[in-house]
Amino acid sequence: KQRRTAETLCNKQSSRSHQIFTLKIFMKEKTLDEEEIIKTGTLNLVDLAGSECVGRSGALGDRKKEAGQINQSLLTLGRVITALVEHQPHVPYRESKLTRLLQESLGGKTKTCIIATVSPTSGNIEETLGT
């Protein structure tokens, strides 16, 4: 499926969706006693649509609805990460499709690297600090 973009006042080609590329690697190996085991590894490359202030972006109709859904999934991702860091008994993976898809990569024996693109302009300070 092709990624959706649409123009807003903040961005001429604003991404209207998140994108996840998943690579799964399986490796067969024999132990010393000739037992066959399968090892697996997963690499998720995730490009998140940026959050946006609906008032500043001029989003209306479908764009406004999309912005709300994007912001909601990003908020849920933030709550999941906070719950994991604080070792809370409940992690809200099920509250968004994004966090359900990334559940295996966010918790457990995983390594995660996050790269954020932020704006240096003072007009975008809220979004930058929120990132």
N, C-alpha and C positions, 0 to 999 in steps of 0.2 A: 504494500500500500504506500502511496506517495504521501510524504509529509505535507500537512496543510499549513499554508501561510496566508496572511491577510494583512492589509495595510491598516495601521492605526496612526494617530498623531505622533506617537512616540517612536514608531519604527515602520519604515516602508514595507519591509518583508518580515513582519512579526510572526514568529513561530506560534502556531495555534495548537500544538500538541507536544507531548514528550515522545522521545524515540529511544527504544531499547534494542541493541544488537547483542545477541547472546551467542557465544561460542562454547560448545561443550566438547570436551576432549575425554576420550575413553582409552585406557591403556590396559592390555592384558599382560599379566605377569605370573610366572610360576614361582611358588615358594620352594624352599629346600626339599620339602617332602612331596614335590610335584603337584601340589594343589594349585589350581588356577584361580587367581583373584583378578578382579577388575577394579582399577583405580579411576576415579573421575575427577575432572576439574571443570570449572565454569568461569568464563570471563564475560562479564556484562559491561558493555560500553553504553552509557546512558547520557543522553542529551536532554536536559530538562528545559521545557519552555519557561521563560522568565516570568516572574510575577509582575503584575502591572496594576497601577492605580487606574481604575476605570474612568474616574473623572478627568485625569490628565491625558489619558490615551484617546478620549473621545469615542470609546467603544459603545456601539449601540446594537440593539437586536441580538443577532447570533454572536457577534464579536463580544458583546457584554456577557452573554451566557458562557461563552468559551473562557473568557477571562476569569469568571467566577469559579468555573470547574478547575482551571489551571491553578489558581490561587488556593483552592481547597485541597487539591492533591499535594501541593507544596507544603501547606500547613500540616497535613497529615504526615508527610515525610519527616518534617521537623519534630513532630510529637513522637514518632517512632524512634528517631535517633536519640531524643532526650530520654525516652523510657529505657532504651538500651544502655545509655551512658550512666544513668542513675540506678540501674539494676532494679527497675520497678517490676512488680509481679505480673503486670499486664502490659503487653506491647500491642498497640492498636493497628496491627498489620491489615486487618480486614476492612478498615475504614476507607480504603482507596484501592483502586485497581493497580495503581503504580506500586504501592507498598506490598500488595499481595504478590505481584510479579517479582519484586526484589527481596522478598522475605528471606529466601535462602542465602542471599548475598549480604544482607544486613546483619543477621544474627548468626550465632554459632561460631565455627572455626573459619572465619573469613578475614581477608584483608581488604580494606576499602580505602580508596583514595578519592578525594573530592577536589575538583578544580573549579573555581568560581570565577566568572567574568563579572567584574563590577565597573561602575562608571566613576570616573574621577570628578565629575561635575557636582557642584553643590546642589543643583536642582534635583539630583537623584540620590541624595544622602540617605533618605529613608529606605529606599530599596537596597542600597549598598550595605547599610547597617543590618538590614533584615537578612541579607545573604550570609 
